[in-house]
Amino acid sequence: MKTFRKELWFHTHNRRQYLNITPEINECLSESGIQEGFVLVNAMHITASVFINDDEPGLHSDFEIWLEKLAPEKPHSQYRHNTYEDNADAHMKRQLMGREVVVAITNGKLDFGPWEQIFYGEYDGKRQKRVLVKIIGE
């Protein structure tokens, strides 16, 4: 069995943003040489997420509206966490969207269903953050 590990770094220009990272994961898969196995992709920061869904702008806008209803950013004073920071909402949004995904690898390709893509979700951005890619297989 072989393993492959790589950290990907992202710097978003907005506080909240979604990035389709499927091309970067495919590059990692190609680098690994693994044909059959699994890839784990996880956010290494507690105010960011990794999830699988459709790459459709309307859906991403719907995520933003839905998350803002469930965990509104403001007023910052509504959260006990916001004593020294103003990102309690980002922690909650990450909790809802998830930390990681695991995808099967078959014949050297990500074994996706129709329209599935891997996304990095940022909820407290405008700075460097990383995602771990761990591939295990043969």
C-alpha positions in Angstrom: 0.0 0.0 0.0 1.2 3.5 -0.8 0.4 6.8 0.9 0.6 10.4 -0.3 0.3 13.6 1.8 0.2 17.2 0.6 -0.9 20.5 2.1 -2.7 22.9 -0.2 -2.8 26.6 0.9 -5.6 29.0 0.0 -5.9 32.8 0.6 -9.5 34.0 0.0 -10.2 37.7 -0.8 -13.5 37.7 1.0 -14.5 36.8 4.6 -16.8 34.0 3.2 -16.0 32.3 -0.1 -16.3 28.9 -1.8 -13.5 27.5 -3.9 -13.8 24.5 -6.2 -10.7 22.6 -5.3 -11.4 19.5 -7.5 -8.6 20.4 -10.0 -6.1 20.6 -7.2 -7.2 17.2 -5.7 -6.9 15.7 -9.2 -3.4 17.0 -9.4 -2.6 15.4 -6.1 -4.1 12.1 -7.3 -1.9 12.2 -10.4 1.2 13.0 -8.3 0.5 10.1 -6.0 0.3 7.5 -8.8 -2.4 5.7 -6.8 -5.0 3.9 -8.9 -7.3 2.3 -6.3 -7.9 3.6 -2.8 -9.3 6.6 -1.0 -8.5 10.3 -0.7 -9.2 12.3 2.4 -9.5 16.1 2.1 -9.9 18.1 5.2 -9.7 21.7 6.3 -6.9 22.3 8.8 -8.6 25.4 10.3 -11.7 25.5 12.6 -13.4 28.3 10.6 -13.2 26.6 7.2 -14.8 23.5 5.7 -14.4 20.9 2.9 -17.6 19.5 1.3 -18.9 17.9 -1.8 -21.7 19.4 -3.9 -22.6 20.9 -7.2 -20.6 23.8 -8.7 -23.5 26.0 -9.3 -23.4 29.7 -8.3 -27.1 29.9 -7.3 -26.6 27.0 -4.9 -23.6 28.7 -3.4 -25.6 31.8 -2.9 -28.3 29.7 -1.3 -25.7 28.3 1.1 -24.7 31.8 2.1 -28.3 32.8 2.8 -29.1 29.6 4.7 -25.9 29.8 6.8 -26.4 33.4 7.6 -29.9 32.7 8.9 -28.6 29.9 11.1 -25.5 31.6 12.3 -25.6 35.3 11.5 -22.3 37.2 11.6 -23.7 40.3 13.3 -24.2 41.5 15.9 -20.9 40.2 17.1 -22.1 40.7 20.7 -24.6 37.8 20.4 -21.8 35.3 20.8 -19.9 34.5 24.0 -16.9 33.4 21.9 -16.5 36.9 20.5 -14.6 38.3 23.5 -11.3 38.8 21.6 -12.4 37.7 18.2 -15.4 38.3 15.9 -15.7 34.9 14.3 -18.0 32.8 16.4 -20.4 32.6 13.4 -17.6 31.1 11.3 -17.0 28.3 13.7 -20.7 27.5 13.6 -20.9 27.6 9.8 -17.9 25.2 9.6 -19.7 22.8 12.0 -22.7 22.8 9.6 -20.8 22.4 6.4 -18.3 19.8 7.6 -14.6 19.3 8.2 -13.7 16.7 5.5 -14.6 14.5 2.7 -13.5 11.0 1.7 -13.7 10.0 -2.0 -13.1 6.6 -3.5 -10.4 6.3 -6.2 -11.2 3.9 -9.0 -8.9 3.4 -12.1 -6.9 6.5 -11.0 -9.9 8.8 -10.9 -12.1 10.3 -8.2 -15.2 8.1 -8.2 -17.8 10.8 -8.2 -21.5 10.8 -8.8 -23.0 13.2 -11.4 -22.1 16.9 -10.7 -20.1 16.2 -7.6 -17.1 18.5 -6.9 -15.0 19.1 -3.9 -15.2 22.6 -2.3 -13.2 24.6 0.2 -15.6 26.7 2.2 -14.1 29.8 4.0 -16.1 31.5 6.7 -13.4 33.8 8.3 -11.0 34.5 5.4 -8.7 37.1 4.0 -5.7 35.1 5.2 -3.7 31.9 4.4 -5.3 28.6 5.4 -4.5 25.1 4.5 -6.2 21.9 3.5 -4.7 18.4 4.0 -4.9 15.9 1.2 -4.1 12.3 2.2 -4.3 9.5 -0.4 -4.0 5.8 0.5 -4.1 2.9 -1.9 -2.3 1.0 -4.5 
